[in-house]
Amino acid sequence: MKKMKKNSYFLMLWLMLATGALSCKKYLDAKPNKQLATISSLTELQALLDDHTRLNYQTVYAAEAASDDFYLTDQALNALSLEGDRRVYNWQKGNQFEGTVNGWYYSYLGIYYGNTILESLNEIERTNGNAAQWDNIKGQGYYYKGSNLLNAAMVWALAYAPNSASQTLGLPLRASVDFNVPSTRASLEDTYQQLLSDLKNACRYLAVQQVHVMRPSKAAAYAMVSRAYLMMNKYAEAALYADTALQLKSELIDYNNINATATNPFPEYGMEVLHHVTIANPAVLNQSNASIVDELYNSYAADDLRKKVFFTKLNNRNVFKGNYSGQTSLFFGPAVDEMYLNRAEGYARTNQLPKALADLNTLMLKRWDKTKTYVPYNSSDQQTVIAWVLAERRKELLMRGLRWGDVKRLNTLGYGIKLERKYNSSGAVLEPKSSGFAMSIPETIIDLTGMPQN
Amino acid sequence: MRGLVMICCCLLGIQWAQAQNLKGKVLDQQTGKAMQGVGISVESGLATQSTGDGSFQLKLSAGSYLLKASYVGYATIHIPVNIPLKDSLMIRLVPSEQQLEGVTISTGYQTLPRERATGSFAVVDQRQFELQAGTDVLSRLESISNGLTVDRRSSSSGQLMVRGLSTIAGPKSPLIILDNFPYQGDVANLNPNDMESIVLLKDAAATSIWGSRAGNGVIVLTSKKAKRGGGMQVDFNANVLLAEKPDLFSVPQMGSSEFIEVEQFLYDKGFYASRINSAAKPALSPVVELLLANTKGSITAAQLQSSLEQLRQQDVREAYTNLVYQRPFTQQYNLSLRGSEQRIDWYLMIGNDRNRNEVDAASNRLNLISRNTLRLGSKLKVDFGINYTYQNGTGGKASFNDLKNSSGVLYPYLSLADDSGQPLAIPQTYALSYLQTLNRDQFYDWNYYPLSDYLNNNIGNNRRSILGNVALSYELMPGLNFKAYYQREYQQTGSKSIYGTDSYTVRSLVNTYTQLAADGKVTRIVPMAELLDWAQGTMDAQSLRAQLGYNKTLGRGQLDFLAGFELNERRAEGITGRVYGYSDERLSSVALNYNIAYPNYITKANSFLNTGQGLSSTLNRFVSVYANAAYTFDGKYILSASARRDASNLFGVSANDKWKPLWSVGAAWNVHREKFMQLAWLNELKLRGSYGLSGNVDPSRAALTTLLVAGTSTLTQGAQARFDQFANPSLRWEKVATANLGFDFALFNNALTGSVEVFQKVSSDLYGNTPVDYTAVPAASLVMNVAKIRAKGLDVALRYKLADGKFKWVPDLNFNLNKDEVLEYYQASDQGAIFVGTGITASPLKGYPVYSVFSYRWAGLNPLNGNPQGYYQGAVTDNYTQLLGTGTKVSDLVFNGPAFAPVYGSLGQHFAYQNLSLDVRFSFKLGHSFGRSGINYNNLFNSGTGHPEYAQRWQQPGDEAHTQVPSLVYPAVSRRDNFYNNSEVLIEDASSLRLAFVTLGYKWDAKWLSRLSLKSLSIQANASNLGMVWRANKQGLDPDYRTGAIPPARVFSLGLRCGL
C-alpha cells in the first residue's frame, strides 16, 4: 500500500512533466521581440522595400568622384579624410574602397534586397485579391537588383564593347540569398544580360503610378533599361525604352519658375524625378570641396538658366547646387530630362535627326530664359547633332553619376577622351584605353573570395 | 549563518548508553560553557533543543542519521551517527565569525551540506563581504572571491567572469540567482546588507542544474531570512562614503600648446577651408576662429598672439575639475528585525541609500523587505515574502563628455568661465562667430554654456520593483516532500526630462526650425516652450517550479533525489515620447505636424520633427525539467548525478531543437573519515571530481531571417523594415563541458585550511564573428557556431592562522590560473590586418588564446622622414599598402600574449588584537598584454583626438635614436597611423598588483555592551580603490581600464553596526 502510494506520486510527477512538455510548444512559439518579424506577407516585403535609409539614401558615388566635371584644389584634396576617395579621384588603383560599408557593400545590398523579395514571393501565393500588390513588389525586387548591378558595372567594369564583352571581366551575379554560394565574376556580357533581364522584368511587373517616388515606378524601370542600353552603345533600344518611359511621364520643369538664388533651387520629389535615389554629399563631392571645371561652366550660354540655377560662387569657385534631391544631397536616380537626352542621342545615332532635334529643343525651351530669344538647334548633319546632344547631355546631367559612364562608352567609340586632373599638382592622367576605368574591387572581397582583381 | 561557517566537532567521552535514545551535550568551543536552546535535528524532521545545562535527548530508531546542531551566531554542524550509539555525544559549537567556509551550500534548488557536495563551490566569506562598503552587491566580489575576475577592457563597470571565458561572442555574464530563481530585474535593486551568503557555482556538477544559461558560471545570492528559535533580534547598520573627484589627468590628453600648434599648422595648409566655407556653418575651434579673424583682419597679429598665448596656458581638465566636480558622497542606513513565534518566523528590513555623485546627480534607493515562514502542522511549511524597491535619481551638471562639440572633438584649452566666474559658451554644432551674426530679434541665443545649462533642466528617473514569492513545502510521507514555488517580479522604470525655455536644447531646436520670410517675418515651427522627453518601461517576470524531493537513509547509505519542472518568463516593454510646447505648470502641449519636413535655418536641409516615439517589447520564455540525485555511503563516499532539459522561445528554431539535454556526474571521498586516516593533524581531507555539460543561450540570436520593423515612412505612409539577422538554419546553443578535480583540506587543528582544484572547460558550438563576403550578404561579418575553445585552470584557496591568540594574524590567498586556447575556428581569411589589435575584440586563431594580442613587427622609424617601418617578406619597408594588405599574413605578426590575465587572484591579511582588527587586501593580475594608445595623425586632424606623445615625435634625422613616435605628415595617411597603432612598439605588459582595500574595525565586548542592553556594536573604517602598488608597464598606465576611461577614485567610508 505504501509502495503504491509512492508510485502514484511519481506517476503524478511524470504526468505533470508530460502535459507540461506538450502544452509548452505553443508557449514557446511566442515571439521573443515584437519588433522582429519573419518574412511571411507582402506587408513585410513592402516594408523592406521602403527601407529608404539603405535603398534610397545610399548608392555608390565613386563614378561621380572619378568624373571630370569637377576638380578639387590641392588643399581640398589633402583635407579629405577618406584616403580611398583621394585614390578614386586621382584614378590610382588599389585601396579605393576602404572599410566594409562602402560602395560595393551598398551595391550588393540592393541586390540582396532584390533577391530576398523574389525568393520570398515564391512562398506567397498570388491571388486575385493581392495580384496588383504582389506584382508591384516583384517589380521593385527586380528593379533594385538590376539597377544596382548597372551602377556597380559602371564603377567596377570596363565599358561594354559587343565584340569583347564575353571575354571581359564583369561582376559577380548573385542569384539567391544563400551566402554560402561563393562569389565569382561573370563576363561583362553576362553581367549586362543579367541586369537587362532584371530591369525588363521590373518594367513588366511595376505599377505605373506609385504612392511616392521613393518607390520605383514602371517609367523608372524603362528609364534604367534605356540607361543600360545607352551604356552598351545600343541606340535603337536606348531610344525605344526612353520613349516608353516618356510616354508614361514626360513633363519637364520650366526653369523660369525656379528661384535661381535659393540654396536648394529645386523642390524635393520634383516632377522630373522618376525614382528618388540620393547620396548625402560625400566630402569629395560636396560644395565646399568640389568646384566645377571652367571648361564646363563656360560652356553654358548666358541666357541658359542652368548657369544660374545650377551654380553658385563660393570663394570665386563655381560650385554645383542644382540637385534634383531638393537638398544638398546629390541625385543619382533616373529622371525625365535624362530620358529626353537618351532618346535624342538614340535618334541622332540612328539618323532620325528631326526627332533628335525636337527632343533637344523641347528640353532647351524649358531651360532657356523666356524673356530672351531661344534659337532652336537645327542641322542636317548627323555628327553635328550628335555633338550637340552630347554637349547638352554633359551640361544637363552633371553631378548625376552619369558622366563617368559616358566617358567610358564614348571612348569605346574612339572619342579618345583623356581625363586630366589639371588643378592637381600631382597631375593625374587617365588615358582613354586605361584599365583604370574599372576601379579596384575592395581588397577584402578579393581576399575572401579569390576573385580576380581589376 | 548557515552558509558561511565550517564545522568543527569532536566526539568525546565514551560511555555505554541505552539503545534507541541518543543523548548529548552542547558546549561553546571557546568558553567551554554549556549552551541552551541549540536546535538539534535529524533529517527525518525529529528535532529538539538543548536545555539549560546544554544537554539534549532524541528518540531514534536504529539506523544512520545525520545529526544537525545549529544556533544563531554559531556554525551549524552535521554529525553522522549510527543508532544504537554506545557513547554520549559531546558537541562543540564555534562562533560563526571565526569560521572560514560554509557548511551548507545553496544552489538555488537545494541546500546541501558541503560535506556531501561533489561539485566546485566557492563560498564568499561574509565577514570579508562586509569589510567593504558601497551600495551594490556584485562589485564587492572581485577582490574577495575565488575564481572570479572582472574584465574592464570594453566598459569601466566591467564584465564579471567566473573561471574565465566560456564563450566568444555569446553572453558572458554569469547567471545571477536570488534565492530560488534567476534574478530578472536590475541588479542595482539589491541591497548588499540584505545578503546572507553568496556562493559561486563553478563546475558542471554545481551548475548543470541551471542548464542552458549556466555556461558562464552561476552566482547564487541568498538573502537574509527569518530564523527559527531565539528571541527578537534588531540590527542596525549605517555607513557614510566619501570619494575623491575623478582624476581627469589619468586620461592621456595632448597639451594645449601642442594642440594649438597643430591647429595653426592645419589652418595654414587650408585643412579647415571646407569647414569654414561650408554652408552648414559647422563648429570651429576657438583657435581656428581666432586665426580666421586674423585672416579677415578683424583682429591684429598682436591680438592673435596674445589670445593664443592665453589659450596655451589653459587646461580644460583643470577648469572642469575645479568648476564642476564635487566629491561623491553616499549614506547607507539599514534596519532589520527578526523574530520567531510558535508558527511563524518573520524578518523585516528597511534600507535606505542616498548618493550624490561627482556631477551632483542624486540617487536614492529604498528597500522594504519582509520574509516569513509559516508552519502549518508538522508537514506543511509556507515561505512567503515581498520585496519592494524604490529608486529615484535626478540629473546633474554637464559631464566632461558634454564639453565635446557635436563632432566629438574636445578642445584641450577650452575655458568654461570668464575671470568673474560668468559661464562661457563653447562650440557645439555651429561656429560661434557665425551665431554672433544672427539677428537677436529673430533668433534666441544659440550658445551652449556647459557650466549653467543644467540649471534650466529638470531631469529625473525612477524605478519601482516589487518581487513577491511564495514557497510551499509539504511532506507527503517521511522522506518524500513536495515543494512548489511561485515568484513574480514587476519592475517599472520611468524617466522624465523637462528642458526649460532657457536650456540649450530648447533654444537650439527653436532656432533650427525658425523660418524667415523675405520681409524678415519670423515663423517658429517649434514653439518657444518647455520640452518634455519621457520614457517608461515595465518588466514582468514570473517563475513557477514544482519539485519532488526524496531523502532516505538506506542502511549505511543516504539517498537524496529531487526532480522538478520549471517555467520562467520575462516580458519587458518600453515606450518613449516627446511633448512639444510643454508647460509643466499648466500641463499644456502643442500639436505639431510631423509629416512635413521643415528646413534647418542654417543648413537648409529638410528634416522631420523628432516625435521621440519608440516602442519595444521582448519576451523570453524557458521551460525546463530537471533531476538531481546523490548517494552517500557511510558518510565517506558520494556519487551525484544531475540532468536538465531546457527549451526556450528562441526565434526561428524548431521546437525539437529547442530541447537541449544537459547533465553532470560527480563523485567525492571524505578521506578523513577513513579509519586509516585518523591522524591528529588532519581535520579534513576530501577528494572530489565531476564532469558535465552546461549551456549558454543568447535569446537575441535567431535562426531565421528576421526583420526589424523600424517605424512608418512619412513618405510612403507604409511600414519600414530592415534586416536584423540573416538566416542561419544550423544555429545551436553553445555547450560547455567542464571536468573538475579537487581536494579540500583542514590541517593542524584547522589552522591551515583550503582547497585546490584543477579544471578543464571545453566550449563548443560557440558563436563566432567571422568576416563574410559582403557581395553575398549585406554584412561585414556574421555570427555562426564556428568555434571551439578549451580553458585549463587551477583554483587555489588557502588560509593560515599564523597567530591565533590574543593577537591574531590570518593571511589568505586566492590564486587562480586560467589559460584558454582556441581549438577550432572557422576563419575565412588569414590576412594579418584582421588579427592585429589590442585584444579588445576577439580575432581568434587556432592554437592561440581567444583574446590574443597580435601586432605588426616593428622596424623602427625611417631615419630620413620619421615614417614607422615594418617588415614585408623579410625586408624593412614603409609601404603601408603592403604591410596592411593581404600579403601580410597572420604568421608574419608578433604574438604578444593573451589579453586576459592567465594568473589572477587576491591576497588578504587579517590582523586582530583584542577588539581591534585590521584587514588589508591586494588583488593581482599577471601575465597578459595590452596595447596602449599612440598618436594617430588622421584622428588628430579629423576628430581632434590628440596624444601627449606628439611632443616626442620624430622631427629631424637623428631623432629616431631616442623616439619611436612617428613624424607628422600631411595629409595624414590612415594606413600609416593604423600600422603604428597596431605595432609591437605600443604593446605593454599588463601585469599589476593593486591595493583593493584597507579596513580597520573595532568591536565592543559583549560584557560591556550588556550594560547598554546591546548585543553587539562595532565600527569600521574602510578605504578602497587604493590604486596600484606595482605595475609592469613603465608608462604609468592602469592596464585594467581601457583607453580614455578614468579609473575609479579612492573611496573612504565609515560604518557602524549595532545589534540589540
Interface residues (C-beta under 8 A of the other chain):
Chain A: K2 K5 K6 Y9 F10 L13 M16 L17 G20 A21 C24 K25 Y27 L28 D29 A30 K31 P32 N33 K34 Q35 L36 A37 T38 I39 T43 E44 Q46 A47 L48 D50 D51 H52 T53 R54 T73 Q75 A76 L77 N78 A79 L80 S81 E83 R86 G94 N95 E98 T100 V101 W104 Y105 Y108 L109 Y112 Y113 T116 P172 R174 V177 D178 F179 V181 P182 S183 V211 H212 M214 R215 T263 N264 E268 A283 N286 Q287 S288 N289 L314 N315 G326 Q327 T328 E443 T444 I445 I446 D447 L448 T449
Chain B: K269 G270 F271 Y272 A273 S274 R275 N277 S278 A279 L476 M477 L480 F482 A546 L548 A563 F565 L567 A597 T603 K604 A605 N606 L615 S616 S617 T618 L619 N620 R621 V623 V625 A647 S648 N649 L650 F651 G652 A655 K658 P699 S700 A702 L704 T705 T706 L707 L708 V709 A710 S713 L715 T716 Q717 G718 A719 Q720 A721 R722 F723 D724 F726 A727 P771 V772 D773 Y774 T775 A776 V777 P778 A780 S781 L782 A828 S829 Q831 T881 G885 T886 N938 F941 N942 Y970 P971 V973 S974 R975
